[in-house]
Amino acid sequence: MFTSDLIEKLNQHSTPFYYYDLDLLERNLQTLQEASQAYGYKVHYALKANVDERILQRIREYGFGADCVSGNEVRKALEVGFPASDIVFAGVGKTDQEIQFAIRNNIHSLNCESLQELEVINALSQQMNRVAPVSLRLNPGLDARTHQYITTGLEGNKFGISQVELESILKNLHQFTHINIIGLHFHIGSQITDLEVFRELCQVVNAIQEKFAAYPLQLSHLNLGGGLGIDYYHPDENPIPDYHAFFQVFQESLKPLPQQTIHFELGRAVVAQCGALISRVTYVKRGLNTRFVILDAGMTELIRPALYHGYHKIQNLTSSEPSRVYDVVGPVCESADFFGKGVELPETRRGDLIAIRSVGAYGQVMASRYNLRDPARVIYSDQI
Ligand SMILES: *Cc1c(COP(=O)(O)O)cnc(C)c1O
């Protein structure tokens, strides 16, 4: 990713900033478009991974739909030009205003996560004299075998409709006069690299579909969510996920009904590798058994290491001396403010330029102003 020409240009900018490689994004989108079309699958981009305006534009231009988890994300998707009919809206805590906004704008589906939410959607859509399109987000009770903070499909997670509530929904279907249940939705977690997990998901979905066959519902959509992981360890060797291998699991193991379209919601896989956080070394200092590299970027720009021990490859772009081991940390007043511990880097000095890789997803969107830090800035590959 970093040619000496690019490094020289990056070095002229004040740090820290997010650098987005729009060419890599484009190659990713092409690959995803070809793969999804080959399997006849519909892909929604999960906005929460990155809502940068130019990135959203590119994704929309490729004809993908949008997956939103807040009313503001639905609004953003509409503003950027995603067709309402390609927008889905999940989330365990949709407010009345968010639900009304979604119904008013005719989005494709509200992905409902509880019995009570279903009752509220029904009541609101009745008041609006409408019939709201709803998919049931079911909790499949499945272990995604990823970090505990990013599993969402286990019984103990807050996400999705539980087995207990599903029973009472199915018993009381006649109550929901202003809802059209159009599909089933699942999303079991994020950064899933073991594709067998998705095969298990298919098996659970197949069993649930058999159960649903007894009820008078026209389920025309199956939404299998997102969660496809990326290679944080080898961003240059594996810049684009193996979408074919991913879709193939579903083609082999999912048994959709003849009328059903298959939807996915990918976030991380699409945008993670196109971003790098570029930062400068403010100080190097020695501890008892450690050498600290202190950067001008911190957890305020990238919280993944602090929040879920997320690994990011760290590179010194301006030194090629023999390597040493460092703890790479930020300036924020929190011990969790680190990017990597025991990191091998070429001998590092004040002023060196550092790249933290694979930060295009769940990076800039989670930035904060804690310690009254300046907002994270962005530089695009075609503007440098
Ligand atoms: C976060 C989320 C996604 C995207 O997850 P990735 O791991 O980024 O692919 C998809 N669907 C829902 C409902 C989500 O909450």
The ligand as an ORCA input file, in Angstrom:
! r2SCAN-3c Opt
* xyz 0 1
  C     -22.902     -4.391     12.479
  C     -23.956     -5.066     11.703
  C     -23.657     -5.591     10.449
  C     -22.285     -5.534      9.825
  O     -21.361     -6.296     10.497
  P     -19.879     -6.501      9.866
  O     -19.227     -7.390     10.834
  O     -19.252     -5.160      9.797
  O     -20.049     -7.119      8.523
  C     -24.690     -6.203      9.762
  N     -25.929     -6.287     10.269
  C     -26.252     -5.787     11.475
  C     -27.647     -5.898     11.959
  C     -25.285     -5.164     12.225
  O     -25.598     -4.684     13.434
*
